[in-house]
Amino acid sequence: MSNSDIQKINTNEVMSAVTVFNKVVYLSGQVPKNADLDIEGQTREVLATIEQLLASAGTDKSRLLSTQLFLKDLSDFPVVNSIWIDWLKGHVAPSRATIQADLVNPKWLIEIAVVAAQK
């Protein structure tokens, strides 16, 4: 198999924000652009970025297969869950894991990685 059957979007020397193979869309971990926001603001910003990236790969949140949420502080779990449930309203939730993690930027409170099927 050659790399021509693998599509990569928003690529730099470290990673691709999106990789598509075999009609499956893999997003790298998405982090807030504005690290000064609180957990609610950071979560909403990351989810908006995920929606944009999924659209760039020809899919949307209704096609999510799997999600990993990385939280700096597990005390933020109830707030993040509430936003997550609202964001997914009208869609069946994907498989999900939530992990407490020290994120690369100490001001980041959340990072989310998803896998979705293309339409």
LINTA-V299975 format. One record per residue. N is the residue number from 1. RES is the residue in one small letter. SS is DSSP state (H for helix, E for strand, - for the rest). OMEGA is omega in whole degrees, 0 to 359 (999 if undefined). Layout:
N/RES/SS/OMEGA
N/RES/SS/OMEGA
//
This chain:
1/m/-/179
2/s/-/178
3/n/H/182
4/s/H/178
5/d/H/178
6/i/E/179
7/q/E/177
8/k/E/184
9/i/E/180
10/n/E/183
11/t/E/170
12/n/-/184
13/e/-/182
14/v/-/185
15/m/-/170
16/s/E/178
17/a/E/182
18/v/E/171
19/t/E/179
20/v/E/177
21/f/E/175
22/n/-/179
23/k/-/174
24/v/E/184
25/v/E/180
26/y/E/175
27/l/E/172
28/s/-/179
29/g/-/181
30/q/E/184
31/v/E/180
32/p/-/174
33/k/-/179
34/n/-/184
35/a/-/179
36/d/-/178
37/l/-/174
38/d/-/185
39/i/H/179
40/e/H/180
41/g/H/180
42/q/H/181
43/t/H/180
44/r/H/179
45/e/H/180
46/v/H/180
47/l/H/177
48/a/H/178
49/t/H/178
50/i/H/178
51/e/H/180
52/q/H/181
53/l/H/177
54/l/H/178
55/a/H/180
56/s/H/180
57/a/-/176
58/g/-/178
59/t/-/179
60/d/-/186
61/k/H/177
62/s/H/183
63/r/H/179
64/l/E/177
65/l/E/187
66/s/E/181
67/t/E/171
68/q/E/176
69/l/E/177
70/f/E/181
71/l/E/176
72/k/-/185
73/d/-/182
74/l/H/175
75/s/H/176
76/d/H/185
77/f/H/181
78/p/H/180
79/v/H/180
80/v/H/180
81/n/H/180
82/s/H/179
83/i/H/180
84/w/H/181
85/i/H/178
86/d/H/181
87/w/H/182
88/l/-/183
89/k/-/180
90/g/-/180
91/h/-/175
92/v/-/182
93/a/-/177
94/p/-/168
95/s/E/185
96/r/E/170
97/a/E/175
98/t/E/187
99/i/E/172
100/q/E/185
101/a/-/167
102/d/-/183
103/l/-/187
104/v/-/177
105/n/-/183
106/p/-/179
107/k/-/176
108/w/-/179
109/l/-/184
110/i/E/171
111/e/E/181
112/i/E/175
113/a/E/181
114/v/E/172
115/v/E/181
116/a/E/173
117/a/E/174
118/q/-/176
119/k/-/999
//
